[in-house]
Amino acid sequence: MDEGRISRHHRALIVSTVIGVRVASTALFLSAFINNQKTWAIGLFLFACLTDALDGHLARTLGVSPSLGPYFDATADFVLVLAAFLAFAIKGIYPFWVLLLIGSMFLQFVVTSGLARPVYDPVGKYYGVFLFGATGITLAFPNPVVYDAVLIAILGFTAASVVSRCTFLVRRR
């Protein structure tokens, strides 16, 4: 794309549109999984992962942030992960308290970052990637042993992320 011919606003709008498509696909994923359409659910999850990679690539290539603000991408990721774990909880795969854990981690991220720009600590920036992986593993390997391992990993990674975030913020001040 010729960046000189497309305004900064329009380039940011392109990135936001890709993120918006991910949010829309989240609702379709939730419906497909709850209605036992596993193939569609996996396909929609993979599509959402592709849009996550694409919006990041476009933002770097075009030199812009989403037009809807710096938290739009992180919020879209959170909505996808939360919807996936809601579907898993509805189906009895994971307990509902996992939703509270994931939600509190996102809230911690927003509160400790402030409103201007997200702050990424060394472990916390990988927490979302980990949750995407946990979602993918849950979809790909429908087995109670796998579910238990993923749940233990979520607890461990969450604890590591909280410690890392606190350490990062203490050192930063």
N, C-alpha and C positions, 0 to 999 in steps of 0.2 A: 504494500500500500504506500502511496505517496503521502507521507505525513504532512508535507507542506500544503497540500490541497484540501486536507480535511481538518476542520477546526479542532482545537483541543476539546471543546465541549462535545463534539460529535464522536471523537475518539473515545472519550470517557463514556459516552452513551452506548457505544458498541460493547465495551467491557461490561457495563451494567446490564445490558440486554442478555448477554451470555449468562451472567449470574442469575438473572430473573428466570431464564429458561430452566436453570437448575432448581430453583425454588418451585417452579410449576411441575417439574418432573417428580419432585418429592411427593406431592399429593397423589400422583399416579402410582408411584412406588408403594406408598402406604396402602392404597386401595388394592393393588395387585397382590401384595403379600397377605393382607388380611383375608382376601378372597381365594387364597390357595393357588394363585397363578404364579408359581415360583419362577418359571422361565421368564415371564414378563418382569417380575420383580428384580431378578438378577440383571436382566437387560437394562432396565431403567436405572438401577444402581450404577452399573458400568457407564451408562450414558452420563449420569450425574458426575461421576469421577472424571470423565472426559471433559465435561464443561468446566470442572474445577481446574484442571490442568490448562485448558484453553484460555480461561479468563486471566490466569496468572501470566501465561505467555503473552497474550495480547496486551495486558497492562504494561509489561516490561518492554515489549517491542514498540508500542505506541507512546510510551513514556507518560502514562496517565494513571490516575486512580479512578475507581468507579465514580460515576456522576452522582450516585446516591450516598456517597460518603465512605470514609475509610473502614467502617465496620460492616459494610454491606456483604463483602465476601465471607468474612468470618461468621456473620449471622446466617448467611445461606448455608454454610457448612454445618453450623449448629442445628439449624432447622432440619436438614437432611439426617444428621446423626440422631437427633431427638426423635424424629418420625420413625426411623428404623428401629430404635430401641422401644418406642411405644408399640410398634407392631410386634416386636419380639415379646414384649411384656403381655400384650393382649393374647398372644398365642401360648403363653406360659413358658417361654424359653428362658427369660430372665425375670427377676422380681421387679416390681414397679419402682422400688427405691433406687434402682440404677438410674432412672430418669431424673430423680432429685440430685443424685451425685453428678451426673453430666450437666444438668442445669446449673448447679451451684458452681461448677468449674467455669462455665461460660460467664456467669455473673461475676465471679472472682476476676476473670480476665478483663471484663469491661470496667469494673470498679477500680481495679489497681492500675489500669492503663490511663484513665482519665478520658476526657472527651475529644481531645485534639487528634491523637493518633494512637493506634494500638501499640502496646509495648510487648515485645516478644522476648521471653526469658529463654535460656538455653534448652530446658526440657519442655516447657509449656508450648513452644512453637511446634513441637512434634506431637503434642497430645491429640490434636485434631486428626493428624495423619494416622496415629495409632487407632483412633476411634473409627476412622474409615476402614482401616485394616480389620478391626474387630467385627465390623459390620459385614465385610466381604467374607471373612472366615466363617461367620455364623451362617451366611447364605450358602456358601460353597460346601460346608461340611455339617449337615444337619445330624448331629450326634450329641447325646447328653455329655459325653466325656469332653468333647470339644467345647460345649457350652460352659462346662465347669471351668475348664482351662482359661477360656476367654474372660469369664467373670473374675477369676483370680488375677489375671493380667490387668483387667480394668482397675481393680482395687490397688494393685501394686503401682501401676503407672500413675494413677490419680494421686497416691501418696507421694510418689517421687516428684510429680509436677507441683504439688502444693509446697513441698520443702524447697524445691528449686525456685519457685516464684518468690517465696518469702526471703530466701537467701539473696536472690537477685535484687529485690527491692531494698533490703537492708544495706547491701553493698553500694547500691546506686545513690542512697542518701548519704 
